[in-house]
């Protein structure tokens, strides 16, 4: 899936992968914790989640969204400090549609929608391209669904691993936000 919007200096695309085939220890640990909470249910309830049992080194790269219905929207309940710094924006309390640049917002929205529809953990390999800086960056994003009622998905926990190219991501988003 690809999102490149007219006039933007940053483009975003992604491919879905099997999260259970991931090699990253952080992703494996996150999935294992989510599965331990889930048991035999579709998804665990958000109130069961304990940040203290989650890998502390990745919390700054996490986001938690609340799913609003009619009309469908994804609102950030939590936006990790690394996201705020790297992407030059604070999203807590805001819709994913408010994210800049627009191509990134569309890509992330589509990933949350896929996660919502599947009602299963999803893993996406994201490619961020910048025209001005001439770089192509890769980020791996895990999306974990939660259901407070057991009937429908209400929240999604997202971990986006961009640590390998963090300074390049910062430069790319800074440039995109300056346009």
N, C-alpha and C positions, 0 to 999 in steps of 0.2 A: 504494500500500500504506500502511496506517495502523496505528499502535499507540498506543492510549490505554488505560492501565491504571487500574483503579478506585482512587480516592483519590489519584492523582498530580496534581501541579500542573503537570506538563510532558507534552505530547503530541508525538509524532513521526510524520511521514508522509513518503513520498517517491514520486517518479515517475522512471522510467528514461528516459534520453535517449541518443541516439547520441553516443558519446564523440568520434568523428571529425568531428562537426559542431560541436564546442565552439569558442567564440571566445576563451577564456582563453589567453593566451600560456603560462602555467604548465602548463595541461593539455595543450596542443599539444606543448610541449617534453617533458613526461613521456611522452606517447604515442609521440612520435618516438624517444625514447631506448629505450623498451620494444620498439618495432618493430625498431630497429636490432640489439638483442640477440637478438630472436626469429628473425629471418631467415625461413626457410620452415617453421619448427617451430610447433607448437601454442602454445608459450610458452617463454620463456627459462628457464634454470636459475638459481636464486637465487645460486649462487656466482659467476655472471657479473656480477651487479649491482655497481656501483661508486658509492657515495654521492658521491664527488668529481665525478662526471659528471652529477649530478642538481642541479636548481636549489636552491642553498643556502638561499635565502630561504623555501623551503617545507618543509624537512626537519623543523622543529619542529611542523609540522601533518600529519606522516605517522605511520603506524602500519604495522607488519609483523606479519602473523599466520601462525602455523603451523597447518596443518590436521591435526587428530587424527581418526582414523577409529575406528569401533566402540567407543564411540558417537561419532558425529560431533560435533566441537567445534572452535571457533576460539580459539586461544590467542595472546595478544599476545607476540611476541618483542621488539618495540620499540614504545614509546608515546611519541611526541614531546612535548617539554617544553611546547609551546603547548597540547596536549591536556590534559596534567596540570593546568596552571594554569587554563585556561578551564573545564574540566569538573570541577574540584575533586576529582580522583581520579587515582591512579597505576594503570595497568593492565598494566604489564610483568609477564609471567609468569602472568597471570590469563586466565580465559575471558571471552569477550565477554558471556556470560550473567551474569557478576559485575558488569557495568557498572550504574551507577545513573544515572537512574531506570530502572525496568523497561521503560518504553515506548521509551526510547532503545536499550537493549540488544536488544529485539526487532527494532526497525527495522534496526539495524546487522547483527544476525545474519542477517536475511532478505536484506540486500544481499550479504553474503558468500556466502550459499547460492546466490543467483542467479548470482553471479560464478563460483562453483565449478561449477555445472551448465552454464553457457554455455561455460566455458573460454576466455572472451574478455574484453577490457577492457570495463568497464561504467562508466557515468556516471549518478549519481543526484542529483536535485535534492531536497534535504531541507527540510522545513518543520518548525520547532520552535515549538510554541505553549505559552505560559505563561498560566495562569489568574490567578495573583496579580499578575504584572507587566503583564498585558494586552498582551503583545507577540507578534508572529509573525515569526520569523527564518528566513532562507534560507541554506543552506549547500550547496555543490556538492562532491560526493565522487566521486573517480575511484578505481576498484578495478582493479588490474593483477595477473593471475594468473601464477604461476611454477611450473615443473615440473622437479624435479631429475632425474627419470627419463625424461622425455619421454612417459610413459604416463598419469600422473595429476597433477592440480594439487596441490602441496604447500604453497604459500605464496601470500599475497595482500599486495601493497603497496597501502596506502590513503593517498590525499591528500585531506584534507577542508578545503576553503577556506571559512573563516568569518571571514576578516580584515576584511571590510567592516563587520560588526557585532560585532566582537570584545568590546567592553565590555558590550554587551547580552547576548551569549552567556554571558559570565562571570557577570553578574547572574542570568540565568535558571537556570544550573546551580547557582550558589551557593544560590539560593532553593530549588531542587528538592532539593539535598543536605541542606538544613537541616530538611526536613520529617520 
